[in-house]
Amino acid sequence: MKRLILLASLAILAVGCGSTDNGELIGVQGRQPFEDMQPYGMVEVPQGSYTMGSSDEDIYSTYNLQPKTIQLNSFWMDETEITNNEYRQFVYWVRDSIAYKLLGDVNPQKYLIEVDQYGEELPNPIINWSEKIDWELKNVDERDALDPLFVPSEERFYNKKQLDARKLNYEYFWIDYVTAAKKEHYSGIELSPELKGSSFAGRPNGLKNRKELVKREVINVYPDTLAWMHDYAYSYNDNLTRNYFSHPAYDDYPVVGITYRQAKAFSIWRTFMMNNYLEGQGYSRMEEFRLPTEAEWEYAAKGGAPGAAYPWGGPYVRNGKGCFIANYKPMRGNYDVDGGVLPVIVAHYAPNDFGLYDMAGNVSEWCEDSFNESSYNFAHDLNQFAGYQATDEDSPQMKRKVIRGGSWKDQKHFIQTATRAYEYQDSGKSYLGFRCVQSYLGRVRGDNPKTSSNVYKH
């Protein structure tokens, strides 16, 4: 018995000597502080409250702009709309990823990496991005391997070999947190009496396995370059159809012809690219890009001026010299009197007080919210958001997504900060683009370099 007491005393002494909390609640020690870094090309939108909705006359009697006080957390926002050149980086990445996979099937030693930097075998080989692709296709085996990426011979114009935009599909996965938050019972499973009424009985939406909350999406990423033709059937826009996305003259113009689902896929890819880089730098806390909510977009557009009808604050669309200060459709259709007939280069006009460009006119912008005329009445006033993940089987009304800001083809009512409009999530328009936001967090260094770093991953 004395020996047991002695051992217990030694154990207590050992624990006491190794502890630094002195029995007090001091939290987990040794955690890395976060680093407050501004994402490239983004500006800070500080937290605040504002009156969302129009305080002006509802001239179209839409009854969907009822004033409402909203509180928002701070966030980062792209200072301009996503440009053709920026979106092209996404398209090229998808193209190259598919090409590397096809080439890896015939030459895995060259185009794939099967072990990590520590010599451990990877469960799934990853792309060797340091090996460049020979797009001249001099190697016969590699040329045959890449053939599925090109337009079939029977569909080619003038027998010219071209990449098939229909093959540029991006696959990603996301977690359905909305369904996960629902407390409903299992369907089709009889629980034992001792489990009924327990926490085990409450499961999301009758799902048998939480893996069912992981959703798979496959999105074709190439813009609808024919949008110029089908938006304006009786207008000569052949040149824009052929050149707007591909020609370097339009590199810094806002990308258009992008659907809501493509814009969302771009945000997922942008998150992946940034977090993959941060992993290689030893960070464990990751960043997430997304589309802005409708409430965030309007707050950012107002630039800190509570009742601003336009991003520049004033109630007029001309400055003191009588010059128009946004790209829209002024007066009765004299498109170029404001300096732009069609979309113009981003940041052509002055920014608002938050440093954001083109929050009125140029191109309309996708928001994360689904469009509902009465959403202001039922959505919460804290970080307001009313979203719905519509499927292909849903009715067209359920596929409406909010767009904001107006465009080069809209009259001044539609470029006001409070005006709401919508498009269908699978529609790409010649007057519709997007920009991203990021919640205001920061980066945190990882504790274990081996688990938080993978320089080969891309």
N, C-alpha and C positions, 0 to 999 in steps of 0.2 A: 504493500500500500504506500509506504514512504517513497519507494522508487517511482510509482506512478505520479505522486504529487510533485516530486522533483522534476520529472519529465514535463509535466504540464507547466510548471513554473518556468522552465527553460524555454518552452515554446512561447509563452506569453512574453518573456523577456526578449526573445528573438524578434517577435512581431513588433514589440514596442520600439526596439532599437532601429528597425528598418523603416519605420513609419515616420512621415514628416508632417502629418496633419494634427498631431497632438490630440487626437480624438475629436477634432472639430470638423464641421462640414465646410470644406474649402474647394470642392469641385475637383474635376480631373486635372491633374498637373501634367506639364510637358507638352500641352497642345500648342501647335504653331499658331501665331496670330495671322489674321487674314491681311492680304495686301490689297489696298484700295487702288485698282488700276483702271484707267479709262480705256475702254475698247477702241481699237482703231476705227476712225471714221464715225464715231458716235459722240453725242453730247449728252450731258446730264440734264434730266428733267427732275427738279426737286419735288419732294412730297408736298402735298397741299390739298386744299378743298376748293371747289368752284361750283358755279351754277351751270349744270349741264342742260342743254336744250336752248331753245330760242326764246329770247325776251321780246322779239319783234313780232309783227303780225304774221299769222300763218296764211300767207297769200294763196297757197294751193289747198288749204283746208285738209291737210293730211292728218292732223291731230296726233302726230307721233313725235312732237318736239316739246312736250310739256316740261317746263323748267323744274329742275331737281338738283338739290345740293349733293355733291359727290365728294368722298374723301379717297385720295389715292396715295399709295406709297411712291417713293422715288424710283426712277428707272433710267436706263440709257436708251437712246433712240438714234437711229441712223440720221445723220444731218441732211442727207439727200435720199431720193428714191434709189433703189438698186438699179445700176446702169446695165447696159448691154454687155459691157466688158466684164463686169462683176458676175453677171449671170452666166456668161459664156465660160467662166472658170468652172462653174458647176457642171455645165454640159460636157466640157472637155474631160473633167474628172470621171464622170459616168462613162463616157466613151472609152477612156483609157482603162478604166477598171474592167470593163467587159473585154477589151482587147487583151489585157494581161491574163485574164482568166482563160481565154481561148488559146493564147500562146503557151500558157503554163501546162495545158493538156498535152502539148507535143514536146515541150522542152522545159520541164519543171526545174531542172538545175539552174537554168538561166533566168527564168522569170518569176520563180517562187522562192520563198525562204521557209525552210522547214524546221529550223532551230532558232531559239532566241539568242540574245547576246551573252547569255550565261551557259550556252551549250545544251540547254534543255529542249527536248523535242516539243514542238508546238502541236496541240491537238488538231488544228487545222492550218495548213500552210497559208502564208500571207504573201501579198504582192511584193516583189522586189522592185520598188520604184526607182532605184538607182540605175536599173537597166533600161536604156531608152528603146522605144519601139521604132523599128524601121518601117515607116509608112510607105516607102517606095516599094516594099514587098519584093526584094530581090531574092530572098530565100524561098524556094518553092514550097517547102513544108509549112513555113510561117504564113505564106500567102494563102495557102489552102485553109489553114486554121482560121484566118481572119475573114474568110469569104462570107460567113453568115452575118457579119457586121455591115455588109454592103448591100445595096439594092440588087435584087435578082436580075440576071442578064436580060430577061424578057421585059423588064420594066424600065430599062435605062433609056435616057434620052441620048441620041447620037452615039450609042454604045459607050458612053462615058461612065467610068466606075465612080460611084458616089456612095458616101456613107448613108445608111438607111436610118433616118431620124426615128422611125417607128420602133427601132431596136434599142433606143437609148432609154432604158427603163431603170429607175432607181428603186431599190428595195430597202425598206426600213421597218422598224418595229416600235410600237408605243404602248404604254400601259394605260388602260382605261380606269383612271382613278375615280371617275364619276360613278361607274358601276360598282367599283370596289367599296365606295363609301355607303352604298345602300345596304340596309339591314333587312334582308328577306330570307326566308327559310329555304333549305335545300329542296329541290324538286325531285320527286321520284325516289327518295331515300327515307326509310322508316328509322327514326332514331330510337335508341333504347330509352326506357323510362328515366334512367339516371342522367341522360344527356339532354332530354327535353327541358327547355327553359334555361339551359346553360349558355355560356358564350359561344360554345361550339355550334349551337343551333342557329345562330345568326350568321348567315353567309350571303355574299352578294349575288342577288338576282338569280338564285337557284343554281349557281355554278357548282359543279362537282370538284373542280380543281382550279386553283388560283392561276394556273398557267393560262387558263382561258381568258384571263384579263389582258394578256399580251396580244395585241392586234398586229397583223401584218399588212403592210401597204406596198403596192407596186405601182409606181407613177411614171409615166412617160414625161421626160423633162424638157423636151424641145418645145420652144414657144410656137404658138399658132401664127406663123408668118403670113398666112392667108387672111388674117383678121382684117387687114386693110381692104381686102376685096369684098368679104361678106358683110362688113359693117357699112360699106359705101358701095353698093352694087353699081350705081350709076355715076361713078366718079373714077377718074383715071388714076389709080394708085399702084400700077404695075411696078414702078420703080421702087416704091417703099416695100412692096411684097418681096421683091428679090433682094433688097440691099439693107433694109433697116436694121436687122439683127446681125448680119454677117459682115457688113462693110466697116472698116476701121474709122470712116468719117463719122459714124454714129456710136463710137465706143462709149462716150460719156453722156449719151442720151438715155433717158429712162427706158428700161426694158418694158415691152408691152406684149400682148398676146399671151399673158400668163394667167392660168386658172388659179383659183384659190388653193386647190390641192397641190399644184406645182409650187406656189409660194410657200406653202407649209412644208413641203418636202425640201425646198431650198433652206429653210430655217433649220430643219433637222440636220441636213448635211453640214451647214455652217457650224452648228454646235459640235458635230462630230470632228470636223477639221480642227477647231480651236482646242477642244478637250484632248484630242490626240497629241497635239503639240504640247499642251500643258503637262500631260503625262510624261512626255520625254524630258521636260524640265523639272520633274520631281514634284509637281503639284498634285494634291489629292482632291481638293475642292474644285468642282467643275462649274462651267458657265453654260447657260442655255439661251439660245436665241429663239425668238418666236415672233409671230405677228402681233401688232398692238391690239389691245382691246379697244372697243369703240370709245369708252370713257377716257382711256389713256390718249388716244389719238386727238380727241377734241381738246383735252386739257393742254396737250403739247402744242396744238395749233394756236391756241389763244395766247401763248407766250407769256403767261403770267398776268395778263390783263383780264379781269373777271368777266366783263361784259363785252369783250371784243367780238365784233361781227366778222372781222377778217383778221388774219394773222398779224398784220401790221398795226392793229389796234383801232384804227379809225373806222368811221362808217362809210368811207368812200373808196373807190377803186382807182383813183388818180392821186398823184402827189401834188405838192404845191405848185409845180410847174405845168400841171395838166397832163402829165405822162401816166400811162397805165402802169401798174406795178405788179401785174400778174399775167400769166399766159392763159387766156380764156377766149370766149367768143363775145367780143364787145359790140355794143350797139346792134345793128341789124345784119351782122355777118361780115364785117370788114376785119377778117381774121388777123391781118398783119399789122393793124394799127397799134397793137400792144407789144410788137417786137417779135412775134412768132406766129406762123401760120399753123403749123403742126406742133408736136412736142419739140421743145428746145433743149439745149444742153442743160444739165442739172446745175443748180446754183447760179443761174443767169440773173435772177432777181435777188434783192437783198433778203437776208434771213429775218426771222422774227426775233424777239428778245431772248429766246432760249437758244438761238443759234441754228435753228432749223430752216432749211430752204424748201421752197415750193410746197408749202402746206396748203396753198390755195392755187388751183389751176395746174397747168402742165399735164399731169396725168392723175386720174383718181387712184385711190389706194385701197387695197384689201385690208379689212380688219378681221380679227379673230371671231367676232360675234356672229351669230345667226341673226337674220333680220326678222324682227317681230314688231309690228306697229305698237304694241302695248308693253314692250319690254321695260320701258321706263317705270311702269307702274308696279311690276312684280320683281324686278331685279334689285339686289341689295345695294344700298348706298355706300358700302365700303368696298372699294375696288370693284365697281360694278362690272359684271360680265354675264352675258346670256348666250351660251353656246350650245350647239347641238351637232353631233357627228353624224351627218346624213349619209346614208348608204345609197347604192344605185337603185335599190328597190323603193326608196322613199318617194313621196310625191314631190313634184317640182317646188311647191311652196316650202317644203322643209329644207330645200337645197339653197335657199336664198341666204346670201352673206352680205354683211354691211360693207359698203364702200364709202369713202369720205374724200373730201377735198375738191371735187370737181376736176374738170380737165380742159384741155385746149379747145374742145368743141362745145363746152357748156356755157350757158349764160351766168351772170354774176350771182344769181340766187344760189346756184349749186356750188360755188366756191366759198360760201360763207362757212364759218367754223362749225356752226350747229346743224347744218343741213345734212339730212340722212338720205341715203339712196342704197340700192342693192343691185347685185348681179347674181346669177346662178353659179354655184361653186365649180361647175365644169365648163364655164364659158371663159374664153380668152378674148379680150377686146383690144382694139387699137388705141384706146384711150384709158387703159387700166393697167397699173403697175402695183408696186408695193415697197415698203421698207420694213426693217426689223427693229425690235426692241429687245432689251435684256434687263431682267430684274436686277436691282442694285444690291449686289452682294460683295464679291471680292474673291481673291484666290488664296488658297491655303496650301502651304507646303506639306508634302507627305512625310510620314515618319520612317517608312521603310522604302528605301530606294528601289529595292528589287521588285516590290509589288506595285509601286507607283510610277515606274518608268518602263517604257518599252520603245526604244528608239527606232525599232524596225517597223512598228505598227503604223499604218497610214489609213 
